[in-house]
Amino acid sequence: MTTKPRYPNADDDEMPAQIDFSKGVRGKFFRANARLILPIHLDADIANALTRSAQREGVEISAFVAKLLEEHRGAANEETNRA
């Protein structure tokens, strides 16, 4: 049984032997106070359950999940303070 390569073009050597970075600008896209909002990927059944719960409360799913996480963080802090 043969398996398909995970990356079909992995054996292709399309990169040049050398890359000229002499005209590159260090930090060109760096923003010191940039805030990154990372995507969170959920299993379909979890996403569906959260969506239904958010709809029942009449809020967007992002606001609903943020509220859940805040509550969880508060509970975790209380546990840490008790220990």
C-alpha positions in Angstrom: 0.0 0.0 0.0 1.4 3.4 -1.0 0.5 6.5 0.9 0.1 9.9 -0.6 2.7 12.4 0.5 1.3 14.9 3.0 2.7 17.7 1.0 2.6 16.7 -2.7 5.2 19.3 -3.8 7.6 18.8 -0.9 10.2 17.3 -3.2 10.1 20.2 -5.6 13.0 22.5 -5.0 11.4 25.8 -6.1 13.4 27.9 -3.6 16.4 29.7 -5.0 19.8 28.6 -3.7 20.3 32.1 -2.2 17.9 34.8 -1.3 19.1 38.5 -1.3 17.9 40.2 1.8 20.2 43.2 1.3 17.3 45.6 0.6 15.2 44.2 3.5 14.0 46.5 6.3 14.2 45.1 9.8 11.0 45.7 11.8 9.1 47.0 8.8 5.8 45.4 10.0 6.5 45.3 13.8 4.0 47.2 15.9 4.9 47.4 19.6 1.4 47.6 20.9 -0.3 45.4 18.4 -3.1 43.2 19.8 -3.5 39.9 18.2 -6.8 38.1 18.2 -6.1 34.5 17.6 -8.7 32.3 16.0 -10.0 29.4 18.1 -11.1 26.3 16.2 -13.8 24.1 17.9 -15.2 20.7 17.1 -18.5 21.0 15.3 -20.6 19.6 18.1 -19.0 22.1 20.6 -19.4 25.0 18.2 -23.1 24.1 17.6 -23.8 23.8 21.3 -22.2 27.2 22.0 -24.1 28.7 19.2 -27.4 27.5 20.5 -26.6 28.7 24.0 -25.6 32.1 22.7 -28.8 32.3 20.6 -30.9 31.4 23.7 -29.2 34.3 25.6 -29.6 36.6 22.6 -25.9 37.4 22.3 -23.2 36.8 19.7 -21.2 33.6 20.1 -18.0 35.6 20.7 -19.6 37.5 23.6 -21.0 34.3 25.0 -17.7 32.4 24.9 -15.9 35.5 26.3 -18.3 35.5 29.2 -17.8 31.7 29.8 -14.0 32.2 29.8 -14.2 35.2 32.2 -16.3 33.1 34.6 -13.9 30.2 34.3 -10.9 32.6 35.0 -12.7 34.0 38.0 -13.4 30.5 39.4 -9.8 29.4 38.7 -8.5 32.5 40.6 -10.7 31.8 43.5 -9.4 28.2 43.7 -5.8 29.5 43.6 -6.5 32.0 46.4 -8.0 29.3 48.6 -5.0 27.0 48.2 
